[in-house]
């Protein structure tokens, strides 16, 4: 059985500069996902044309739009790059340029040319859950996201804030703090039917 060996991380996108190459449907979808999860993300888009809704999102989220064909110069100062054009040769050029400059790159819908995948994300206040299907089934990630959005209560942030306040009151070394937090939160996973 194949395993998912991806390592999930949560990026501070306000501190990073993301480049999206392309202005069509896929680019708009990636922009929408990014801004939904990270509304303060620093994003630049470069394309020969942009959809009307992309212009609207760019205005709302302060996204820089550059109407131009792609060139390697656009990679300067960027940390993460997402290639979304409908021209495979342009996407491959973006990929190769990123590899040569040690930039993280995602060529949309082309898993062999991705350093990372943009999986399903569930956000409820301070709680964020990332869902990955190892690039195999975005539809499964979407359905799992919808499921978790339905079952995780809206007020889960209240629990997080209360546990954070309690955590700050615990004295002792790291192991003692972990044990204290485990005792307090054990009720969350205990079987109430005993």
Secondary structure, DSSP 8 states (H G I E B T S, - for coil): ------------TTTSEEEEE--SHHHHHHHHHHHHH-TT-EEEEEES---HHHHHHHHHHT-EEEES---GGGGTT-SEEEE--S-HHHHHHHHHHHHHTT-EEEETT-GGGBSS---EEEEETTEEEEE--TTS-HHHHHHHHHHHHHHS-TTHHHHHHHHHHHHHH--S-HHHHHHHHHHHHGGGTS-TT-
